[in-house]
Amino acid sequence: MENDVKVDEKLEEADRLLPHPQSLPSNSDDEESESEAAFESRDKIVIVDFESSGDADAATAPPFSWRKLWLFTGPGFLMSIAFLDPGNLEGDLQAGAIAGYSLLWLLMWATAMGLLIQMLSARVGVATGRHLAELCRDEYPTWARYVLWSMAEIALIGADIQEVIGSAIAIQILSRGVLPLWAGVVITASDCFLFLFLENYGVRKLEAVFAVLIATMGLSFAWMFGETKPSGKELMIGILLPRLSSKTIRQAVGVVGCVIMPHNVFLHSALVQSRKIDPKKKSRVQEALNYYLIESSVALFISFMINLFVTTVFAKGFYGTEKANNIGLVNAGQYLQEKFGGGLLPILYIWGIGLLAAGQSSTITGTYAGQFIMGGFLNLRLKKWMRAVITRSCAIVPTMIVAIVFNTSEASLDVLNEWLNVLQSVQIPFALLPLLTLVSKEEVMGDFKIGPILQVIFRLFFTISSE
């Protein structure tokens, strides 16, 4: 009898601990909730405490750990791709050819301001557990939400045209002209499926692929820098001495527009959610922000150096020449080959390899950003592969039209690329305004809202960019 009572007690205890079937979510519920999240729960990287740091709920962040920094490393480098896309290279080479070394200071400060903006974006994502497009959907009225979504899509399509065209030009260079521009566009469009393939292998594998592409860009353009040997004195003067003339205004606006990308603001707030962080624990949020600041700073320093390499190479080769006003992505490789010759590896192909890495990496992150923007603003309940195909289609159709129309006109294509950089500058306020508004609201950010000094700095920058 006593044994029967013990058995009954154990069964009751087991029944209490095990979840009941009705309390478990169905598969359809899982799919529905996962379609709304930036990253599925099973795909998020768990941050392990390698060193004992005491109470996880403490008010202060745990001590610094190199191994933890490695776990947090990734989102900042994906974000930095937008600072290295073919639109940036177009802006860099035209700034160098037309303005020489004089806009390097602007490139440096625009990158620094870009870091601050991206850290605000990361702050929103970590502190709220939601990305910027989702928050805009909830915080703004319907008409404003659709205006912001439309502006974000226009900026994304403009950037995507440059990215896909840039990849197509690189494919044309590396195929020695065998593949026309439109064929390169079709090949590049298939990156959507590459993205879906890579995503199945987890976030870390995807981040590793981007690390290889960034390294390819860095090595290619550093090689060009070493081969052409720009003036170190002029380089330092260009960085330290602000100069701006009426003849270089369009290039200056393009530099700012191609460094600070509106869609990237939305993207970074989602990328930081690839790490499992509890937004209710203040110490964990602060710890994540500290590590994201370090890895984003390193990533954007690398991007600045790559942009600097490109600008100074073209400043050395073409500033003050008759070709300066005619140079662009389409003919840049050929001009470099004529100016600097071959060497161990022809500079034309070094340029083509770097341009291809820039185009392929940025088109994949563009697909990523498009998913978050469309899904967040419109609250779409679609599977990720379907959302990726839709967002890729929205951008690839106008790109194909551009490739066919401008295929025989190099000058027109370069002018279009330059004005697309200016378009990015015009779109900046439509991303910064909601970001600055939301990150300043205590109801949204809690203890992690920004202080009055940062608010003044960003309002000043917002005013300048609007003008």
Disulfide bonds with the S-S distance in Angstrom:
none
